């Protein structure tokens, strides 16, 4: 089983009365709440945390894309991944991902992901989310009724650009290019592993199953409530006559470790409550633009990730009981994560070990304990039965960064 440290990069300096004073943490969050000096602090702390996870035993480090968002300071995850590619050696760089329909042309994603794969020596996982309604329809002005078709076309262009070495033309509905010539090309052939983050659309199950992509359910509501979505994916694979390989599935889970339940509640509870009660304060009108959800998803009664995640005025104890947060001693957390893996049948787990306004020192300690006291006890899961076809295969003898040198004649 593979474990990734998943970072949202929240702006942890929102005012305490944010939900009472402002309508939404997403799309129209006031710009004057962001202090660039604090941004300097946060970006560097958060990249320190990602690098620390790489050092203490996580198999991958994971970033994602959000726009006009108070709990996701990564409008360009590729920038973060590029920095991490030079500061890490052997962990996967999981970019979940680039919102394909927002790029014009999507060839830009093919080029930047290829650069990341080359810089890192073939450690990239390429994530292609459709994108939330908040990011795509409101923050970036995309038409909701054509968003998914534009997304499919963009992914098709990217894959073709990676696979082909000739210069070709692409004449799509949304993108027309006379000369498609992706330079550079990725190290991994025919391309890096493709992961599709999903928030509850049934079409995503079919899309992943038909193309042998990994389906990763991104939920803030815990594995107990997420089971219906993973079951839907596995049932889709079974219907198509394909194996229920756990490594074709992924999930994201909040995790906190301490010496006792009381210690964990005292140390991490306030930060979890801060996250859910402040950063899930999203104006309902932004959650789904008309036409964003497809008819099939509506007919199946599936709710979006954002609707199920808008947990307002919830308590730490309620989060523990619902499985929203898995917390406790290393032994107890290990047991619960194994239950999660077997219940959901997933072979890739994104661990949210920093959440809300959790300060740097607490986050580093939580990452350390999960990476050294939990992850090693679970890595054996699935390996005796299944092969992971969705994990990077780096090149041997990759060029590593050299130490920074001051150069001759510089001041000591």
N, C-alpha and C positions, 0 to 999 in steps of 0.2 A: 504494500500500500504506500502511496506517495502523499506527503504532507507539504502544503505550501503555507507560508505566512502571508496572509492576505491583508493588504493595507488600504483603508479608505482615505486616509489623510484628512481627518476632520479639522475644521477650524475650531479649536477648543476654547476660544475666548468669546463666544457668544454671550450676551448679557443674560443674567439669571432669569429675567422676566421676558425672554425672547418670545415665547408662545403667546403671551398676553399682549405684547406690543406690535408684533408683526404677523402678517397673514401667512407667510410661507418661508421655509428654509431654502426653497428651490425656486428658480426662475426670477422672482422679483425681490430676492433678498437685498436689502439696501447696501450699496457699495461702500458707504462710509463706515460700515461695521468692520470692514477688512483693514487691518493695519499692516502695511507692507513690511515693517520692521519685525512684527510678529510672524509674518509669512516667512521671512528669512530664517527665523528660529525654528519654525515648524517644519519647513521643508528639509532642513538639515538634520533635525532630530529624527524625522520620520525615515529619511534615508539611512541614518545610523541604525535605526531599528531593523530595517530590511537587511542591511549588511550583517547585523548581529545575528539575525535568524539564519542567514547563510552559514555563519560560523559555528552555530551551536546544534546543527543537526537537521534542519529542515531541508527537504529535497528541492524545494522551489520557493521563489519569492514572487508575489503576485500583485499587480497594479491594474487599475481600471480607469475608465474615462467618464467624467461628469462635467457638466457645464452650469454656471450660475448656481452653484451648490455650496451650502455651508458645511456639509459633512464630507465632501469629496473635492479636494483641492487639486485634482489632476485633469484639467482640460486636455492635456497632452501626456498620456502615459508613456509615450515613446521617449520623451525627454528624460523622464525618471529612469526608464529601462536603459537608456544609453549610458547614463551615469553609473548605474549599477553594473552594467556589463564590464566596465573597467575596474570595478572595485570588488568583484567576486570572481571565483574561479570555476567552481564545479556544480553550481546549483542551476536549475532551470529558471529562465526568465519568462514568467507566465504573464502575458499582457492580455487582460480580459476586459476590454481589448480596444480595438479601434472601431468606432461606430461607422460602418461602411457607408451608409447613405448620406453622411454629412460631408464626404470628401468629393470634390469635383476637380479632376476626375479621380476615381478610386485607385487609379494607378499609383497615386502618391503613397497609399498604404503598402502596395507591393514593394515599392522602392525602399521605404523606411524600414519595413520589417526585414527586407533582405539585408539592409545595412546592419540592423541589430543582430541578425543571425551571423553575419560575417565577423563583426566586432567581437561577439561572444564566443566564437568558435563553434557555432551550431547548437546553442543552448536555448533557442527561442521556442516558445509555444505561442502560436498566433491565434488570438481570440477575435471573433467577428460577431459582436452583438448587433441586433437590430437597433437597440437603443430605447430608452424610456421615452414616454410621451413628453416628459418635462424637458429632457435634453434635446430631442429631435424636433418635435413639433413646436414647442414654445421658445426654448432658448435659441434654436437654430432655424426655426421657420420652415421646416419641411412639411409637405402636404401629407396628412396622416393616411389618406386613402391610397396613396401610391408609395408610401414609405417602404413597405415590405417588398414590393416588386423592384423598387430601386435598389434595395439591399441585395436581393438575389442576383440581380444583374451585376452589381459591383463585385460580389464575391466571385462570380463566374469570370469576370475580367481579371481579377487578381490571380486566380489559380492558373488561368491560361497564360498570363504574363510570366509566371514562375516556371511553368512547364515547357514553354516553347523557347527555342533559341533563335528562331527567325524573326524578322520584323514583319508584323502582321497588322491588319486593319480590324477595328472593332466597331461594328455598327449596331449599337443597342438603342433601346427606346430612350434612355436617359443620358447615355454617353456615346459620343461618336468620335473616334480617334483614327486618323489616317495612318499614323505610325505608332505602333505599340512596341516598345523596345526597352524592357526592364533591365536597366543596369543600376546596381549590381544584381546578381542572382543569389538566392540563399544557399548556404552550405548544404543544408539538409535536402535530400532529393526524394521525391519530386518537389517537396516543399516541407516546411515545418509542420508539426502536428496542428490540426485545426480543432479548436474548442469553440463551441457555441454557447454563450451564456444565455439562459432562458429565465423568463419571469412568469411563465404560465400559459403561453400560447401553444395550442395543440399542434399547430403547423410546424413548430420548431422540433417536436418529436419526429415527425415524418421527415423533415429536412435532414436532421442528423442521422436518422436510420438509413435513409436512401443514399447518403453520401459518405457513410462511415466516419462521420465527425463525432467528437465527444460532446455529450450534452451535460452542461453544468448548470444545475438549478441554483440561482443566486437568491437566497431568501434571508430575511432578517427575522423570521418567525420561528426558527428552530426545526429540528429534524422530525418532530412528531407531526407537525402541521405540513411539512414538506413531503411526506411520504406519498401522498396522492399524486404529486407531480412526477416523482421518480417512478412510481408504479405505472403511470401512464406511458412513460418512455419505454420501460422494459416490456410492457404489453405490446407496444408498437413494434419493437424489434422482434418479439416472438411471432407476431402476426405476419411479419415479412420473412420468417424462417431464419432469422439471424440469432446468434448466441447472445445470452445475457451476460456478456463479459463485464464484470464490475468496473474494469478500467475504462469502459466507454462512458462512465458516469462520474460526475463530480458534484460536490456540495460545499457550502460555506457555513461555518458554525462559530459562534462566539464561545470562547473558552477562557477560564480563569483557574489558576492553580495556587494553592496555599497549604499551610500545615493543618488547617481545620476548616470546617464549614463556617464557623464564626469569624475566623480571620479573613477568609475569602470574602464574606459578606461585608465586613467592615472596610476592607481594602479596595474592593472592586465594585461593590454594589452601587455606591453613589455615581460612579462613572457610567455604569450600564443604564441607570435611571436617567442620567443626563442625556445619553445618546437617544434613547427611545422617546423620552418625553419632550426633547427639544428638536432633534434633527429629523424626527418623523412627523414633525408639524408641517405638513404639506397641504396647501390649498387644494381642496377637492376638485376644483375646476381645471387644475393642471394635470391631474393623475392620468386621465385618458381623454385626449382630444377626440371629438366625434370622427369615427372611421378608423381610429387607431387599432382597436381590437377587431379581429375578424369574426365573421358570423359563426364559423365552426367553434371557435373558442367560447363565444357567447352562448351558443346552444349547449355546450358541455357544462356550462355554469362555472367555468374557471375564472377565478379572480386574478388580477394582476399581482405581481410582486408588491407593488406599492400599496395596493389596497389592503393586502393581508399584513403588511408591515407597519401600517399606521397605528402603532400601539401607543396611545396617549394616556398619560396618568397611570402607568403600570408600575408595579413595585418589583424589587429584586426577587422577592419570594415568588411572585407570580411568574417571573421569567424562569426561575428554576423549575417550578412545577410543570410549566408548559414545554420545557426543553428548549426555550429560546436561548438560554445560556446554559452551558455545561460547566459546572464549577465544583471545586472541592479539593481533596487531597490528590496527589498524583495517582494513587491507586484507584480512587473512585472515578477520576476523570478518564483514566485508561479504560476502565470497565464501561463507562458510558459511551466513549468514542467507539469502542468495539461494537457495542449494541447499535450505535448509529450506523456504522459501516455495514453491519449485517442486515439491519432493518431496511436500509435504503439500497443495499447492494452496490455501494460505490467504492471505487478504488483510488479516488483522488479527493482529498479533503483540504479545503482552504480554511485556515485557522485565523480568526479575528482575535488577536491577543492584545491589541490596543483598540480601545473604543471610547467614544465620547470625549470627555475632557481629561482622560487619564494622563497624568504627567509622565515625562520621559523615564524617570527612574523606575516607576512601577511597571511601565510597559516593558522595559528592558529585562526586569526581573521575571515577569510573566513569560516572556519569550524564552528566556534562559531555561526556566523550569520545564516548560512544555517541550522544548527541543531536546533536553537532556534526560528528563525523567518520564516522559510520556511517549514521545514519538518512537524511540528505539523498541519499545515493547509492543508496538502495533505494526511495524513495518513488514512483518512476515505475512500479514493477512493477504490472502488471494494468490500469493506467489506459487503455491504448490499446485494450483489448478489452472491459472490463467496467465496469459502473456499480455503485457502492456504495450499496445501498438500506438498509443497516443502520448508518448513521452519522448522528449528530444534525444537524439543520438549524436552527441558532439563528435567532432573530428578528433583524431588522435594527434598529439603534438601541437595543439593550438598555441599560437603566439600569445604570451601573457604580458601584461603591462610591466614595464620596468620601473623600479623605484624612481621617484622624482629626484633629480640631481640639481644642485644649485649652479653647477658649472664653474669653470675656471674663472678666477678673479672676482667672484661674488663675495659679498660680506658674510662672515661666519655667523 
